[in-house]
Amino acid sequence: MIRKIILLTALLLLFATAQAAETSTSIPIGDSPTLGPEDAPITIIEFIDFQ
Amino acid sequence: MAAGPTVKQLLATYPGKIRIVIKNYPYKYRDFARIAAEASLAAREQGKYWEMHDILLSRSPKLDRASLIAYAEELGLNVKDFTEAIDSGRHAAEIDRDIKLAESVDLYNTPTFYINDRQVIGERPFAYFKKIIDQILHQTGG
């Protein structure tokens, strides 16, 4: 029973990690133009085309 | 296209809580997309990036070379230096780096936003952004 629970938990974790990897992309900020405090809790990166 | 007013509204709604980062992704088949990106970075050299950014968004699609130079003049930039920068493609490497970055994450639309790594494609209403931001702030206790 305990082994089953451990296995199930492990599978769930694996699934959750895979989902997270799919929806989350880390974009490096580099030396791009920024506005607002560096330690802001929210960073919005915008890919822009002015035309 | 870009979503200037929405981003502005977000900044005003969450003072001190949002940082905006701009990556250039000029569509190669639009005549003035690339030179407009050059213009924004040329203005940045002279400390007026956001002023130029705002003008470009509000006057788009009027972004031909002569118009860009007129905007530089309007902002009180050193026009000679600005013109040299856009004519020589002084910031081409920076723009190309951004384009490569966009392509590396299979991005084909502008505007595309990443809100703390959450991808939002295309223009969306203010409420759409607000919901995501409130969620993140709630999770992080901000």
N, CA and C atoms of all chains as a GROMACS GRO file, in nm:
protein
  579
    1MET      N    1   0.083  -0.121   0.000
    1MET     CA    2   0.000   0.000   0.000
    1MET      C    3   0.086   0.127   0.000
    2ILE      N    4   0.182   0.129   0.095
    2ILE     CA    5   0.269   0.247   0.104
    2ILE      C    6   0.350   0.262  -0.025
    3ARG      N    7   0.398   0.151  -0.078
    3ARG     CA    8   0.474   0.156  -0.202
    3ARG      C    9   0.389   0.212  -0.316
    4LYS      N   10   0.264   0.174  -0.314
    4LYS     CA   11   0.172   0.223  -0.418
    4LYS      C   12   0.156   0.374  -0.408
    5ILE      N   13   0.142   0.421  -0.284
    5ILE     CA   14   0.124   0.565  -0.262
    5ILE      C   15   0.249   0.641  -0.307
    6ILE      N   16   0.364   0.589  -0.272
    6ILE     CA   17   0.489   0.653  -0.312
    6ILE      C   18   0.500   0.659  -0.464
    7LEU      N   19   0.467   0.548  -0.526
    7LEU     CA   20   0.474   0.542  -0.672
    7LEU      C   21   0.379   0.644  -0.735
    8LEU      N   22   0.259   0.651  -0.682
    8LEU     CA   23   0.158   0.743  -0.732
    8LEU      C   24   0.204   0.888  -0.716
    9THR      N   25   0.259   0.917  -0.598
    9THR     CA   26   0.308   1.052  -0.571
    9THR      C   27   0.419   1.089  -0.669
   10ALA      N   28   0.509   0.992  -0.689
   10ALA     CA   29   0.621   1.017  -0.780
   10ALA      C   30   0.570   1.045  -0.920
   11LEU      N   31   0.472   0.967  -0.962
   11LEU     CA   32   0.414   0.985  -1.096
   11LEU      C   33   0.348   1.122  -1.109
   12LEU      N   34   0.275   1.160  -1.006
   12LEU     CA   35   0.207   1.290  -1.005
   12LEU      C   36   0.308   1.403  -1.014
   13LEU      N   37   0.414   1.392  -0.936
   13LEU     CA   38   0.518   1.494  -0.936
   13LEU      C   39   0.580   1.507  -1.075
   14LEU      N   40   0.608   1.392  -1.134
   14LEU     CA   41   0.669   1.388  -1.267
   14LEU      C   42   0.579   1.459  -1.367
   15PHE      N   43   0.451   1.427  -1.357
   15PHE     CA   44   0.352   1.487  -1.447
   15PHE      C   45   0.347   1.639  -1.428
   16ALA      N   46   0.345   1.681  -1.302
   16ALA     CA   47   0.336   1.824  -1.271
   16ALA      C   48   0.458   1.898  -1.326
   17THR      N   49   0.576   1.839  -1.310
   17THR     CA   50   0.699   1.902  -1.358
   17THR      C   51   0.695   1.915  -1.510
   18ALA      N   52   0.647   1.808  -1.576
   18ALA     CA   53   0.641   1.810  -1.722
   18ALA      C   54   0.546   1.920  -1.768
   19GLN      N   55   0.432   1.936  -1.700
   19GLN     CA   56   0.336   2.040  -1.733
   19GLN      C   57   0.397   2.178  -1.717
   20ALA      N   58   0.466   2.196  -1.607
   20ALA     CA   59   0.528   2.325  -1.578
   20ALA      C   60   0.629   2.360  -1.686
   21ALA      N   61   0.706   2.262  -1.727
   21ALA     CA   62   0.809   2.287  -1.828
   21ALA      C   63   0.745   2.330  -1.960
   22GLU      N   64   0.624   2.281  -1.983
   22GLU     CA   65   0.558   2.312  -2.108
   22GLU      C   66   0.506   2.455  -2.112
   23THR      N   67   0.458   2.505  -2.000
   23THR     CA   68   0.392   2.634  -2.001
   23THR      C   69   0.483   2.749  -1.956
   24SER      N   70   0.600   2.717  -1.909
   24SER     CA   71   0.687   2.822  -1.857
   24SER      C   72   0.816   2.830  -1.939
   25THR      N   73   0.845   2.953  -1.985
   25THR     CA   74   0.966   2.975  -2.062
   25THR      C   75   1.043   3.089  -1.997
   26SER      N   76   1.168   3.067  -1.971
   26SER     CA   77   1.246   3.174  -1.910
   26SER      C   78   1.319   3.253  -2.018
   27ILE      N   79   1.290   3.381  -2.025
   27ILE     CA   80   1.353   3.468  -2.124
   27ILE      C   81   1.459   3.552  -2.053
   28PRO      N   82   1.583   3.546  -2.098
   28PRO     CA   83   1.685   3.629  -2.034
   28PRO      C   84   1.662   3.778  -2.060
   29ILE      N   85   1.679   3.860  -1.959
   29ILE     CA   86   1.655   4.003  -1.974
   29ILE      C   87   1.772   4.072  -2.045
   30GLY      N   88   1.892   4.028  -2.014
   30GLY     CA   89   2.010   4.084  -2.080
   30GLY      C   90   2.018   4.234  -2.059
   31ASP      N   91   2.058   4.308  -2.162
   31ASP     CA   92   2.069   4.454  -2.145
   31ASP      C   93   1.956   4.525  -2.221
   32SER      N   94   1.843   4.459  -2.231
   32SER     CA   95   1.728   4.519  -2.301
   32SER      C   96   1.672   4.637  -2.223
   33PRO      N   97   1.601   4.727  -2.294
   33PRO     CA   98   1.541   4.841  -2.223
   33PRO      C   99   1.440   4.793  -2.118
   34THR      N  100   1.446   4.853  -2.002
   34THR     CA  101   1.352   4.817  -1.895
   34THR      C  102   1.294   4.943  -1.832
   35LEU      N  103   1.178   4.924  -1.770
   35LEU     CA  104   1.112   5.033  -1.697
   35LEU      C  105   1.055   4.972  -1.569
   36GLY      N  106   1.085   5.034  -1.457
   36GLY     CA  107   1.035   4.981  -1.329
   36GLY      C  108   1.148   4.920  -1.248
   37PRO      N  109   1.119   4.896  -1.119
   37PRO     CA  110   1.224   4.848  -1.029
   37PRO      C  111   1.273   4.707  -1.062
   38GLU      N  112   1.402   4.686  -1.045
   38GLU     CA  113   1.464   4.557  -1.077
   38GLU      C  114   1.408   4.445  -0.990
   39ASP      N  115   1.369   4.480  -0.866
   39ASP     CA  116   1.322   4.376  -0.774
   39ASP      C  117   1.169   4.367  -0.772
   40ALA      N  118   1.104   4.419  -0.877
   40ALA     CA  119   0.958   4.411  -0.885
   40ALA      C  120   0.914   4.265  -0.884
   41PRO      N  121   0.803   4.235  -0.815
   41PRO     CA  122   0.757   4.095  -0.812
   41PRO      C  123   0.708   4.045  -0.949
   42ILE      N  124   0.669   4.139  -1.035
   42ILE     CA  125   0.620   4.102  -1.168
   42ILE      C  126   0.714   4.158  -1.274
   43THR      N  127   0.760   4.072  -1.363
   43THR     CA  128   0.836   4.119  -1.479
   43THR      C  129   0.757   4.083  -1.604
   44ILE      N  130   0.729   4.186  -1.683
   44ILE     CA  131   0.660   4.162  -1.810
   44ILE      C  132   0.760   4.185  -1.923
   45ILE      N  133   0.788   4.080  -1.996
   45ILE     CA  134   0.876   4.092  -2.112
   45ILE      C  135   0.787   4.100  -2.235
   46GLU      N  136   0.807   4.206  -2.312
   46GLU     CA  137   0.724   4.224  -2.431
   46GLU      C  138   0.809   4.215  -2.557
   47PHE      N  139   0.770   4.126  -2.646
   47PHE     CA  140   0.831   4.122  -2.779
   47PHE      C  141   0.749   4.214  -2.867
   48ILE      N  142   0.816   4.316  -2.918
   48ILE     CA  143   0.745   4.427  -2.980
   48ILE      C  144   0.781   4.443  -3.127
   49ASP      N  145   0.682   4.488  -3.202
   49ASP     CA  146   0.705   4.532  -3.340
   49ASP      C  147   0.634   4.666  -3.348
   50PHE      N  148   0.711   4.771  -3.372
   50PHE     CA  149   0.651   4.905  -3.366
   50PHE      C  150   0.556   4.932  -3.482
   51GLN      N  151   0.573   4.858  -3.592
   51GLN     CA  152   0.489   4.888  -3.708
   51GLN      C  153   0.354   4.822  -3.700
   52MET      N  154   0.269   4.509  -3.430
   52MET     CA  155   0.182   4.580  -3.337
   52MET      C  156   0.233   4.566  -3.194
   53ALA      N  157   0.193   4.659  -3.113
   53ALA     CA  158   0.233   4.653  -2.972
   53ALA      C  159   0.115   4.700  -2.888
   54ALA      N  160   0.127   4.681  -2.760
   54ALA     CA  161   0.013   4.713  -2.673
   54ALA      C  162   0.048   4.819  -2.571
   55GLY      N  163   0.084   4.934  -2.619
   55GLY     CA  164   0.128   5.040  -2.530
   55GLY      C  165   0.033   5.081  -2.419
   56PRO      N  166  -0.090   5.122  -2.453
   56PRO     CA  167  -0.180   5.175  -2.350
   56PRO      C  168  -0.210   5.075  -2.238
   57THR      N  169  -0.225   4.947  -2.275
   57THR     CA  170  -0.253   4.845  -2.173
   57THR      C  171  -0.138   4.833  -2.075
   58VAL      N  172  -0.017   4.832  -2.128
   58VAL     CA  173   0.101   4.821  -2.042
   58VAL      C  174   0.110   4.943  -1.950
   59LYS      N  175   0.081   5.059  -2.006
   59LYS     CA  176   0.081   5.183  -1.927
   59LYS      C  177  -0.018   5.175  -1.810
   60GLN      N  178  -0.135   5.124  -1.842
   60GLN     CA  179  -0.242   5.111  -1.742
   60GLN      C  180  -0.199   5.015  -1.630
   61LEU      N  181  -0.128   4.909  -1.669
   61LEU     CA  182  -0.080   4.812  -1.570
   61LEU      C  183   0.022   4.877  -1.477
   62LEU      N  184   0.112   4.954  -1.536
   62LEU     CA  185   0.214   5.022  -1.455
   62LEU      C  186   0.150   5.115  -1.354
   63ALA      N  187   0.044   5.184  -1.397
   63ALA     CA  188  -0.023   5.280  -1.309
   63ALA      C  189  -0.103   5.207  -1.201
   64THR      N  190  -0.155   5.089  -1.235
   64THR     CA  191  -0.238   5.014  -1.140
   64THR      C  192  -0.154   4.946  -1.032
   65TYR      N  193  -0.033   4.906  -1.069
   65TYR     CA  194   0.054   4.835  -0.975
   65TYR      C  195   0.186   4.910  -0.958
   66PRO      N  196   0.181   5.029  -0.899
   66PRO     CA  197   0.305   5.108  -0.891
   66PRO      C  198   0.414   5.034  -0.813
   67GLY      N  199   0.531   5.029  -0.870
   67GLY     CA  200   0.646   4.967  -0.803
   67GLY      C  201   0.648   4.816  -0.806
   68LYS      N  202   0.543   4.756  -0.864
   68LYS     CA  203   0.534   4.609  -0.862
   68LYS      C  204   0.563   4.545  -0.996
   69ILE      N  205   0.573   4.629  -1.098
   69ILE     CA  206   0.591   4.574  -1.233
   69ILE      C  207   0.716   4.632  -1.298
   70ARG      N  208   0.791   4.544  -1.358
   70ARG     CA  209   0.903   4.589  -1.442
   70ARG      C  210   0.874   4.543  -1.585
   71ILE      N  211   0.887   4.636  -1.679
   71ILE     CA  212   0.866   4.605  -1.820
   71ILE      C  213   1.002   4.588  -1.887
   72VAL      N  214   1.013   4.488  -1.969
   72VAL     CA  215   1.135   4.464  -2.047
   72VAL      C  216   1.094   4.453  -2.194
   73ILE      N  217   1.163   4.525  -2.280
   73ILE     CA  218   1.127   4.521  -2.422
   73ILE      C  219   1.230   4.443  -2.504
   74LYS      N  220   1.180   4.351  -2.583
   74LYS     CA  221   1.261   4.279  -2.681
   74LYS      C  222   1.208   4.315  -2.820
   75ASN      N  223   1.299   4.342  -2.911
   75ASN     CA  224   1.256   4.378  -3.046
   75ASN      C  225   1.233   4.254  -3.131
   76TYR      N  226   1.117   4.253  -3.193
   76TYR     CA  227   1.088   4.143  -3.284
   76TYR      C  228   1.022   4.199  -3.410
   77PRO      N  229   1.102   4.275  -3.488
   77PRO     CA  230   1.045   4.337  -3.609
   77PRO      C  231   1.015   4.231  -3.714
   78TYR      N  232   0.895   4.234  -3.764
   78TYR     CA  233   0.855   4.140  -3.867
   78TYR      C  234   0.926   4.177  -3.996
   79LYS      N  235   0.991   4.079  -4.058
   79LYS     CA  236   1.081   4.113  -4.169
   79LYS      C  237   1.011   4.162  -4.293
   80TYR      N  238   0.880   4.134  -4.305
   80TYR     CA  239   0.812   4.181  -4.425
   80TYR      C  240   0.738   4.313  -4.406
   81ARG      N  241   0.758   4.376  -4.293
   81ARG     CA  242   0.701   4.510  -4.276
   81ARG      C  243   0.814   4.611  -4.301
   82ASP      N  244   0.785   4.706  -4.389
   82ASP     CA  245   0.890   4.796  -4.437
   82ASP      C  246   0.968   4.867  -4.326
   83PHE      N  247   0.896   4.918  -4.226
   83PHE     CA  248   0.962   5.007  -4.130
   83PHE      C  249   0.979   4.946  -3.991
   84ALA      N  250   0.948   4.820  -3.977
   84ALA     CA  251   0.957   4.757  -3.845
   84ALA      C  252   1.101   4.761  -3.793
   85ARG      N  253   1.192   4.729  -3.882
   85ARG     CA  254   1.332   4.719  -3.840
   85ARG      C  255   1.392   4.858  -3.812
   86ILE      N  256   1.368   4.953  -3.899
   86ILE     CA  257   1.426   5.087  -3.878
   86ILE      C  258   1.363   5.152  -3.755
   87ALA      N  259   1.238   5.118  -3.725
   87ALA     CA  260   1.174   5.172  -3.605
   87ALA      C  261   1.241   5.116  -3.479
   88ALA      N  262   1.277   4.988  -3.484
   88ALA     CA  263   1.350   4.928  -3.372
   88ALA      C  264   1.485   4.997  -3.355
   89GLU      N  265   1.552   5.023  -3.468
   89GLU     CA  266   1.680   5.095  -3.464
   89GLU      C  267   1.659   5.233  -3.401
   90ALA      N  268   1.551   5.300  -3.440
   90ALA     CA  269   1.523   5.434  -3.388
   90ALA      C  270   1.505   5.431  -3.236
   91SER      N  271   1.435   5.327  -3.188
   91SER     CA  272   1.411   5.321  -3.043
   91SER      C  273   1.544   5.306  -2.968
   92LEU      N  274   1.633   5.225  -3.025
   92LEU     CA  275   1.760   5.203  -2.956
   92LEU      C  276   1.856   5.321  -2.973
   93ALA      N  277   1.841   5.392  -3.085
   93ALA     CA  278   1.920   5.514  -3.106
   93ALA      C  279   1.879   5.620  -3.003
   94ALA      N  280   1.748   5.627  -2.976
   94ALA     CA  281   1.698   5.722  -2.876
   94ALA      C  282   1.745   5.679  -2.737
   95ARG      N  283   1.752   5.550  -2.716
   95ARG     CA  284   1.797   5.499  -2.587
   95ARG      C  285   1.938   5.546  -2.554
   96GLU      N  286   2.023   5.546  -2.658
   96GLU     CA  287   2.161   5.594  -2.641
   96GLU      C  288   2.162   5.735  -2.583
   97GLN      N  289   2.059   5.811  -2.620
   97GLN     CA  290   2.053   5.950  -2.575
   97GLN      C  291   1.958   5.965  -2.456
   98GLY      N  292   1.928   5.854  -2.392
   98GLY     CA  293   1.851   5.859  -2.268
   98GLY      C  294   1.703   5.882  -2.285
   99LYS      N  295   1.651   5.860  -2.410
   99LYS     CA  296   1.508   5.886  -2.430
   99LYS      C  297   1.438   5.766  -2.492
  100TYR      N  298   1.472   5.648  -2.444
  100TYR     CA  299   1.410   5.528  -2.502
  100TYR      C  300   1.258   5.531  -2.491
  101TRP      N  301   1.207   5.550  -2.370
  101TRP     CA  302   1.063   5.536  -2.349
  101TRP      C  303   0.983   5.647  -2.418
  102GLU      N  304   1.045   5.764  -2.428
  102GLU     CA  305   0.979   5.873  -2.499
  102GLU      C  306   0.962   5.833  -2.647
  103MET      N  307   1.070   5.777  -2.704
  103MET     CA  308   1.064   5.735  -2.845
  103MET      C  309   0.970   5.616  -2.861
  104HIS      N  310   0.977   5.523  -2.772
  104HIS     CA  311   0.890   5.406  -2.771
  104HIS      C  312   0.742   5.450  -2.779
  105ASP      N  313   0.707   5.548  -2.697
  105ASP     CA  314   0.569   5.597  -2.694
  105ASP      C  315   0.529   5.664  -2.826
  106ILE      N  316   0.622   5.745  -2.878
  106ILE     CA  317   0.592   5.812  -3.006
  106ILE      C  318   0.574   5.710  -3.116
  107LEU      N  319   0.663   5.611  -3.120
  107LEU     CA  320   0.655   5.509  -3.226
  107LEU      C  321   0.522   5.436  -3.221
  108LEU      N  322   0.478   5.404  -3.102
  108LEU     CA  323   0.349   5.333  -3.089
  108LEU      C  324   0.232   5.421  -3.128
  109SER      N  325   0.238   5.547  -3.087
  109SER     CA  326   0.122   5.632  -3.115
  109SER      C  327   0.117   5.678  -3.261
  110ARG      N  328   0.234   5.686  -3.326
  110ARG     CA  329   0.232   5.734  -3.466
  110ARG      C  330   0.238   5.619  -3.567
  111SER      N  331   0.260   5.500  -3.521
  111SER     CA  332   0.264   5.385  -3.611
  111SER      C  333   0.135   5.380  -3.692
  112PRO      N  334   0.136   5.348  -3.821
  112PRO     CA  335   0.249   5.296  -3.899
  112PRO      C  336   0.334   5.402  -3.969
  113LYS      N  337   0.323   5.529  -3.929
  113LYS     CA  338   0.403   5.632  -3.995
  113LYS      C  339   0.546   5.626  -3.939
  114LEU      N  340   0.625   5.534  -3.993
  114LEU     CA  341   0.756   5.507  -3.934
  114LEU      C  342   0.866   5.507  -4.040
  115ASP      N  343   0.842   5.579  -4.148
  115ASP     CA  344   0.947   5.589  -4.249
  115ASP      C  345   1.062   5.673  -4.194
  116ARG      N  346   1.176   5.667  -4.263
  116ARG     CA  347   1.298   5.731  -4.213
  116ARG      C  348   1.276   5.879  -4.180
  117ALA      N  349   1.211   5.952  -4.272
  117ALA     CA  350   1.192   6.096  -4.250
  117ALA      C  351   1.107   6.121  -4.125
  118SER      N  352   1.005   6.039  -4.106
  118SER     CA  353   0.920   6.055  -3.988
  118SER      C  354   0.999   6.028  -3.861
  119LEU      N  355   1.081   5.924  -3.864
  119LEU     CA  356   1.161   5.890  -3.745
  119LEU      C  357   1.253   6.006  -3.708
  120ILE      N  358   1.313   6.066  -3.811
  120ILE     CA  359   1.404   6.178  -3.784
  120ILE      C  360   1.326   6.297  -3.727
  121ALA      N  361   1.204   6.315  -3.778
  121ALA     CA  362   1.119   6.422  -3.724
  121ALA      C  363   1.085   6.396  -3.577
  122TYR      N  364   1.061   6.270  -3.542
  122TYR     CA  365   1.030   6.237  -3.402
  122TYR      C  366   1.151   6.264  -3.313
  123ALA      N  367   1.269   6.231  -3.366
  123ALA     CA  368   1.392   6.254  -3.289
  123ALA      C  369   1.407   6.404  -3.260
  124GLU      N  370   1.373   6.483  -3.362
  124GLU     CA  371   1.381   6.628  -3.347
  124GLU      C  372   1.281   6.676  -3.242
  125GLU      N  373   1.161   6.619  -3.250
  125GLU     CA  374   1.053   6.653  -3.157
  125GLU      C  375   1.095   6.624  -3.012
  126LEU      N  376   1.174   6.518  -2.993
  126LEU     CA  377   1.216   6.480  -2.858
  126LEU      C  378   1.343   6.554  -2.814
  127GLY      N  379   1.392   6.638  -2.904
  127GLY     CA  380   1.512   6.715  -2.870
  127GLY      C  381   1.640   6.632  -2.870
  128LEU      N  382   1.640   6.527  -2.950
  128LEU     CA  383   1.761   6.445  -2.958
  128LEU      C  384   1.865   6.510  -3.049
  129ASN      N  385   1.987   6.464  -3.036
  129ASN     CA  386   2.092   6.503  -3.130
  129ASN      C  387   2.061   6.430  -3.261
  130VAL      N  388   2.005   6.507  -3.356
  130VAL     CA  389   1.949   6.446  -3.476
  130VAL      C  390   2.059   6.387  -3.566
  131LYS      N  391   2.172   6.452  -3.568
  131LYS     CA  392   2.282   6.404  -3.653
  131LYS      C  393   2.325   6.264  -3.606
  132ASP      N  394   2.344   6.252  -3.478
  132ASP     CA  395   2.388   6.124  -3.423
  132ASP      C  396   2.279   6.017  -3.439
  133PHE      N  397   2.155   6.059  -3.415
  133PHE     CA  398   2.041   5.969  -3.428
  133PHE      C  399   2.033   5.915  -3.571
  134THR      N  400   2.046   6.007  -3.667
  134THR     CA  401   2.037   5.969  -3.809
  134THR      C  402   2.150   5.873  -3.846
  135GLU      N  403   2.268   5.904  -3.798
  135GLU     CA  404   2.382   5.814  -3.824
  135GLU      C  405   2.353   5.674  -3.770
  136ALA      N  406   2.295   5.670  -3.653
  136ALA     CA  407   2.267   5.541  -3.588
  136ALA      C  408   2.168   5.459  -3.669
  137ILE      N  409   2.059   5.524  -3.713
  137ILE     CA  410   1.957   5.445  -3.786
  137ILE      C  411   2.004   5.411  -3.927
  138ASP      N  412   2.084   5.501  -3.988
  138ASP     CA  413   2.131   5.474  -4.124
  138ASP      C  414   2.234   5.361  -4.127
  139SER      N  415   2.315   5.354  -4.024
  139SER     CA  416   2.423   5.254  -4.025
  139SER      C  417   2.380   5.124  -3.958
  140GLY      N  418   2.260   5.123  -3.902
  140GLY     CA  419   2.217   5.002  -3.831
  140GLY      C  420   2.306   4.976  -3.712
  141ARG      N  421   2.328   5.079  -3.634
  141ARG     CA  422   2.423   5.070  -3.522
  141ARG      C  423   2.384   4.963  -3.420
  142HIS      N  424   2.252   4.939  -3.410
  142HIS     CA  425   2.206   4.844  -3.308
  142HIS      C  426   2.157   4.712  -3.368
  143ALA      N  427   2.206   4.687  -3.490
  143ALA     CA  428   2.161   4.567  -3.561
  143ALA      C  429   2.188   4.440  -3.481
  144ALA      N  430   2.304   4.433  -3.418
  144ALA     CA  431   2.340   4.310  -3.345
  144ALA      C  432   2.243   4.286  -3.230
  145GLU      N  433   2.205   4.394  -3.161
  145GLU     CA  434   2.109   4.380  -3.049
  145GLU      C  435   1.974   4.331  -3.099
  146ILE      N  436   1.930   4.389  -3.212
  146ILE     CA  437   1.800   4.350  -3.268
  146ILE      C  438   1.804   4.205  -3.314
  147ASP      N  439   1.914   4.168  -3.380
  147ASP     CA  440   1.926   4.030  -3.427
  147ASP      C  441   1.927   3.931  -3.311
  148ARG      N  442   1.988   3.972  -3.201
  148ARG     CA  443   1.992   3.885  -3.083
  148ARG      C  444   1.850   3.861  -3.031
  149ASP      N  445   1.770   3.968  -3.029
  149ASP     CA  446   1.631   3.955  -2.984
  149ASP      C  447   1.551   3.865  -3.078
  150ILE      N  448   1.573   3.882  -3.208
  150ILE     CA  449   1.501   3.801  -3.307
  150ILE      C  450   1.536   3.653  -3.289
  151LYS      N  451   1.667   3.628  -3.271
  151LYS     CA  452   1.712   3.489  -3.249
  151LYS      C  453   1.646   3.431  -3.125
  152LEU      N  454   1.639   3.513  -3.021
  152LEU     CA  455   1.578   3.469  -2.895
  152LEU      C  456   1.431   3.432  -2.919
  153ALA      N  457   1.360   3.520  -2.991
  153ALA     CA  458   1.219   3.494  -3.021
  153ALA      C  459   1.203   3.364  -3.099
  154GLU      N  460   1.289   3.348  -3.198
  154GLU     CA  461   1.279   3.227  -3.281
  154GLU      C  462   1.313   3.102  -3.201
  155SER      N  463   1.404   3.117  -3.106
  155SER     CA  464   1.446   3.002  -3.026
  155SER      C  465   1.334   2.951  -2.935
  156VAL      N  466   1.236   3.038  -2.907
  156VAL     CA  467   1.121   2.991  -2.828
  156VAL      C  468   0.996   2.977  -2.916
  157ASP      N  469   1.019   2.965  -3.048
  157ASP     CA  470   0.910   2.942  -3.143
  157ASP      C  471   0.802   3.049  -3.136
  158LEU      N  472   0.846   3.172  -3.134
  158LEU     CA  473   0.752   3.281  -3.121
  158LEU      C  474   0.733   3.345  -3.259
  159TYR      N  475   0.608   3.361  -3.301
  159TYR     CA  476   0.586   3.417  -3.433
  159TYR      C  477   0.491   3.536  -3.434
  160ASN      N  478   0.445   3.577  -3.318
  160ASN     CA  479   0.348   3.687  -3.312
  160ASN      C  480   0.399   3.802  -3.227
  161THR      N  481   0.358   3.922  -3.266
  161THR     CA  482   0.378   4.036  -3.178
  161THR      C  483   0.243   4.105  -3.158
  162PRO      N  484   0.217   4.160  -3.043
  162PRO     CA  485   0.306   4.145  -2.928
  162PRO      C  486   0.290   4.007  -2.863
  163THR      N  487   0.398   3.958  -2.808
  163THR     CA  488   0.392   3.842  -2.718
  163THR      C  489   0.451   3.886  -2.586
  164PHE      N  490   0.386   3.849  -2.479
  164PHE     CA  491   0.431   3.890  -2.346
  164PHE      C  492   0.470   3.767  -2.265
  165TYR      N  493   0.566   3.786  -2.179
  165TYR     CA  494   0.593   3.686  -2.076
  165TYR      C  495   0.574   3.756  -1.942
  166ILE      N  496   0.475   3.711  -1.868
  166ILE     CA  497   0.451   3.768  -1.737
  166ILE      C  498   0.507   3.668  -1.638
  167ASN      N  499   0.620   3.698  -1.580
  167ASN     CA  500   0.691   3.599  -1.497
  167ASN      C  501   0.688   3.461  -1.562
  168ASP      N  502   0.733   3.453  -1.683
  168ASP     CA  503   0.744   3.327  -1.757
  168ASP      C  504   0.613   3.272  -1.811
  169ARG      N  505   0.502   3.340  -1.784
  169ARG     CA  506   0.376   3.293  -1.844
  169ARG      C  507   0.355   3.364  -1.976
  170GLN      N  508   0.336   3.286  -2.080
  170GLN     CA  509   0.326   3.344  -2.213
  170GLN      C  510   0.185   3.392  -2.245
  171VAL      N  511   0.178   3.514  -2.298
  171VAL     CA  512   0.052   3.570  -2.344
  171VAL      C  513   0.073   3.617  -2.488
  172ILE      N  514  -0.001   3.558  -2.580
  172ILE     CA  515   0.020   3.590  -2.721
  172ILE      C  516  -0.089   3.684  -2.770
  173GLY      N  517  -0.046   3.792  -2.834
  173GLY     CA  518  -0.140   3.886  -2.895
  173GLY      C  519  -0.190   3.991  -2.798
  174GLU      N  520  -0.260   4.089  -2.855
  174GLU     CA  521  -0.314   4.196  -2.771
  174GLU      C  522  -0.430   4.142  -2.688
  175ARG      N  523  -0.431   4.179  -2.564
  175ARG     CA  524  -0.538   4.135  -2.473
  175ARG      C  525  -0.588   4.254  -2.394
  176PRO      N  526  -0.711   4.245  -2.349
  176PRO     CA  527  -0.762   4.356  -2.268
  176PRO      C  528  -0.692   4.363  -2.132
  177PHE      N  529  -0.700   4.480  -2.075
  177PHE     CA  530  -0.639   4.507  -1.944
  177PHE      C  531  -0.678   4.400  -1.842
  178ALA      N  532  -0.808   4.363  -1.839
  178ALA     CA  533  -0.859   4.269  -1.738
  178ALA      C  534  -0.787   4.133  -1.747
  179TYR      N  535  -0.750   4.096  -1.867
  179TYR     CA  536  -0.682   3.967  -1.888
  179TYR      C  537  -0.547   3.966  -1.817
  180PHE      N  538  -0.472   4.076  -1.834
  180PHE     CA  539  -0.342   4.088  -1.768
  180PHE      C  540  -0.359   4.097  -1.617
  181LYS      N  541  -0.460   4.174  -1.578
  181LYS     CA  542  -0.482   4.199  -1.436
  181LYS      C  543  -0.505   4.068  -1.362
  182LYS      N  544  -0.583   3.980  -1.423
  182LYS     CA  545  -0.615   3.853  -1.362
  182LYS      C  546  -0.487   3.772  -1.337
  183ILE      N  547  -0.402   3.766  -1.438
  183ILE     CA  548  -0.277   3.690  -1.424
  183ILE      C  549  -0.188   3.752  -1.317
  184ILE      N  550  -0.178   3.884  -1.321
  184ILE     CA  551  -0.090   3.954  -1.226
  184ILE      C  552  -0.142   3.937  -1.083
  185ASP      N  553  -0.272   3.949  -1.065
  185ASP     CA  554  -0.329   3.931  -0.931
  185ASP      C  555  -0.302   3.790  -0.880
  186GLN      N  556  -0.312   3.695  -0.970
  186GLN     CA  557  -0.284   3.556  -0.934
  186GLN      C  558  -0.139   3.540  -0.886
  187ILE      N  559  -0.046   3.595  -0.963
  187ILE     CA  560   0.096   3.581  -0.927
  187ILE      C  561   0.124   3.653  -0.795
  188LEU      N  562   0.068   3.773  -0.782
  188LEU     CA  563   0.093   3.850  -0.658
  188LEU      C  564   0.035   3.776  -0.538
  189HIS      N  565  -0.078   3.714  -0.560
  189HIS     CA  566  -0.142   3.638  -0.452
  189HIS      C  567  -0.053   3.519  -0.412
  190GLN      N  568   0.000   3.450  -0.513
  190GLN     CA  569   0.084   3.333  -0.487
  190GLN      C  570   0.215   3.370  -0.417
  191THR      N  571   0.271   3.485  -0.459
  191THR     CA  572   0.400   3.522  -0.404
  191THR      C  573   0.387   3.610  -0.281
  192GLY      N  574   0.263   3.639  -0.243
  192GLY     CA  575   0.241   3.722  -0.126
  192GLY      C  576   0.276   3.868  -0.147
  193GLY      N  577   0.292   3.906  -0.274
  193GLY     CA  578   0.328   4.046  -0.305
  193GLY      C  579   0.205   4.131  -0.302
   0.00000   0.00000   0.00000
